[in-house]
Every structure is written in C-alpha cells, then in structure tokens.
Amino acid sequence: MARSRKHKKHKSSTSRPPTSKMFLPNRSEPTGNRLKMSAGEEVLLGKNGEYKEKYFEIFVIVLLLAFGTYQSVLYFGHQIVPKSDFTAFAGVAHQLLSFELPSSFKRVPLLGILQIGLSKFVSGDHPELTAGWLLNAILHPLSIVLLYLVGKKFLGYRAVWFALIAGINPWVLNLLRHPIAETTLIFFILLTFYFILRRSNWCYLFAAITSMVRYEGAVLILHSPCYGYFRINLHK
C-alpha cells in the first residue's frame, strides 16, 4: 500500500505541466500588445529599408546632376576671351599629336588632348575653345556628385549640403567659365579620392591621369605605398 501511494504521488507530480519561463508572460510588456515577427517579415522590412535608402541616394544624385548641369548651361561661353593658359595647353597637345617634341614642358598634355578630341565633334569658328567650354560643362556636374559621394563617407547624407555649397562657390564658378585645367583637375582629384575610399586599385590609374592634367596631381601618386601598407595591415 505504501509503495502504491508513493507511486501515485510520483505520478501526480510528474503529470503537472512544467512552469518554464517561456510560458510566463513578460511583465515589462503588456501581454495584449506584443507582436511577434517571423524571420521572413524581418528580412522583408530590412529589404524595404535598403530600397528606400537606395532610392533616396539616387534622388540626391539626380538632383545634384541637375543643379550642376544648370550651372554648366548658365556659364557656357560666359568668358569669350580665354586665358593664355588655354593656348599653352593646346599647343603642347598639338606638338605631341604631331609627333614633335614640345618646345616647353611647363604644361602637361592631357587637357589639350581632351579638348582637341572634343573639338572634332563641335563646330564653329573656334572649335577647340568651344570644346574647352564643353569639357568644363561635362565635368562640373560630375564633380559635384563626386564631392557628395566622398563627403558621405564622413558626413553621411549631410554631405549633400556640402556639395551644394561647394557648387555655388565663386572660385569654382569662375573656373567653370575658363577652359583651363582647374575644373578637369578637380574632377580627377575627386575621382581618385572616391576610389581610395572604396579601397579600389583604380585609384592608382586615376592618380596617374591627374598628374597628366597638372604636375601637382603627382602628389596623389605618393599615397600609393601608404595605401598599400594600410590595406595589407587591415586584412591581417
């Protein structure tokens, strides 16, 4: 009899439902307002957030391109008489394209080569001058976008204001009027920094191209050993 009673007590104790924490309500949250999301719903919400961020960035880039294009159209041909640097860059390019040794190495040839190449697609009494204006008109909006993309790495989306303020800078607008090297130099400098921040080996190529616009661009080539050193150490 004693064994049967003990057996019944043991059976009754084991038949009780376990009072685990997973069955107890969380007192910190109201039981009626709790929502449980499945893994699929969480992934879907994450994708929606990524899509919204992507579309917003596309909108900002299109807005900056439109703003820069408006400035390019507004200042196209604004300075009729070019500076003397224009003929100096074009003269070096003409001599090199004619397989002649340049009479002076004070100017590097890339700007003049680009202007001569574009002049084949434009008309007028002075096609090379028009090509110089056209080159500035193309690169100015792209420089504003690159300035936003580079600044975004440090300022986030607030970099759009940084790009807009730089776009209306009087010094930048004055350079836009003149078909000389500065607008092209700014573009390739920003392009180099963009690929540096992306840790891409393309930065070496664009640094070399920058040095062919003006000699000062060669400073960007000096970053290459430091960039390679830090890149190797970061992956260790």
Secondary structure, DSSP 4 states (H G I P E B T S, - for coil): -HHHHHHHHHHHHHTSPP--GGGSPPTTS-TTS-----HHHHHHHHHHHHHHHHHHHHHHHHHHHHHHHHHHHHTTT--SS--HHHHHHHHHHHHHHTT---S--SS-SHHHHHHHHHHTT--SS-HHHHHHHHHHHHHHHHHHHHHHHHHHHHHGGGHHHHHHHHHT-HHHHHHHHS-SHHHHHHHHHHHHHHHHHTT-THHHHHHHHHHTT-GGGGGGGGHHHHHHHHHHHHT-
